[in-house]
């Protein structure tokens, strides 16, 4: 069975695109929303997100922890943020190779910003049967596309709640 190579979902957040972008484009804050990510460390100079910024993400699924090396590929304030995951390892991302790309698009709509999160499987050289078998072991029985659908839904729900709660506190 051929793999689903990309999945996406969207939500509307009651905040302007620039504000939502500012929150999501900080790799060190992703752990606030993601069910797997536990934050990140930016390599090199720490300043506003820029194309070429490299960071190492700390992740955990159940009892398993791992680290990834990622490079920002799009940093358009209020419009688009994306990064590719290109190395993985237990304590340090020592195993290089194309893993995944994550993208966030921001669109002004009535009531705020539509945020669309997309995961793309970059393991194109893996035969489908190998990737599907690996995925089912790594996720407890699902393909990565099925698994990431749930992660995206959870991330967007948590992001919406956090941004709208921060805004409500600021207005009070």
N, C-alpha and C positions, 0 to 999 in steps of 0.2 A: 504494500500500500504506500503510495507516495506521501511524503511528509508535507504538512502545512508549514511553510517557511516563514510566515509572518502573521501576527495577530495584533489587534488593536481594540481599544475601547475609549470612550469619551465621557466626560462629565462637565456640567456647567458650575462654575464657582462664582459666587457673588463678590467679585473683585476685578479690578482692571488687569489686562494682559501683562503689563509691565510688573505689577506686584506679584502675580502668580509665577511669571518667569523668574523673577529674582529669587523666590523661594526654591523653585525646582532646579535652577541651574547651579546651585551650590552643592557639589557632590558630598561635602562633609555633613550636610543636613538630611540626605536621602533616608537615613536610618529612621527618621521620624515617621515616615510613611510606609516604606517598603516592608513586606512581611519577611524578607530574607536579608536585606542589607542592614548592616550595623554601623554605617558611616564610612568615611573615607579619609585618606590622607593625601593632600595635594603634594606632588613632588615639585620641587623648585619654588619659585616665587609665588606667594599666595596673594592674589588680587582678584579683581572681577574675572569671571569665567571668560576664557578666550579659546579660539580654535587652536588646537595643539597642546592645550593644558593636559598634563598627565596626572592621573590619580590612581591610588590603589584602594579598591573597595574591600571592606571586610564583610563577609557573608556567613549566614548560618541557616541550615535547614535541619531541624531535629537536632541530633547529636553531632552532625557533621558541620565543620567550619572550613572555609577556604578564603583565599584572597585572589582578587583579580587585578590586572593592570588595564587601565582604560585610557583612551585619548579622546578628548572633545573634538568632534567633527563639525559641529554647528553651534554658534553662540550668537543668535540674532535676538537681542532683547525684545521681549514682548511678542515674538513671532515663533522662534524655533530654538530648541536645545537638543543636541544629539551627541552620543558618544559610542565608540566601538570598544568592545571587550576583546583584548587580543593576547592575553596571557593569564594563566591560572596556576595556582599552587596551594599547598596547605598553609604554610606560614608566609611564604613569599611567592609571587607569581613567576615561577621559573619555566613553566611549560608554555612556549609561545605558539600562537596559531589563531586563526579566525574563529571566534566563538559566537558573538552576538552583537547586534547593534540595537541601542535603545534611542528612541526619538520622542520628543514632546513638542507638539504644535499648539499654539495659542491663538485663538480667534475671538475677537470682540463680538459679543452677541447681546441681545436684550437681556438684562439681568446680570451681566458680568462677562466671563471668559469661558469659552468651550476649550477644555484641555483634552487633547488626544494623545494617548500614550501608545507607542507601537514597539513591539519586540520583533526583531528579525533574526532568524537563525542563520549565522554566517558559516556554519559547518557544511558548506556546499560540496566539499570533496568526500564527505562521508557517504557511503552507500546507505540508502534509506533503511534497509533491514538492520544495519549496524547501529545507526543513530536511534531508531525506534527501540531496539533492545537496550541500549545504554540508557536512554531516556527513562524507560520504565523501571529500571533498577534505581536510577538517581532520584526519581520523583515518587516512588512508591506505587507504580502501576500506570502512570499517564505518559503521554508524549510531552515533550517540552512545550509544544504549542498549547495543549490542553492545560498544562500546569501554569503557564504564563498568563493565560486568560484570567485565571483566578487571582494570580499575583497582581496583575494590572488593575483588576476590579478593586482589590483591597487597597492598593496604593492610591488610586484616585479617590476612593471614599475617605481615606484618612487625610489626604491632602486637602480635600474640600472642607472637611470638619475643622482641621487645624487653621487654615487660612480664614475661614468664616468666623471661627471662634476668636482668633487674634483681632479681626476687624471689629467684632462686637465688643471686645474688651477695650479697644482703642476708642470706640464711640461712646463708651459708658463714662 
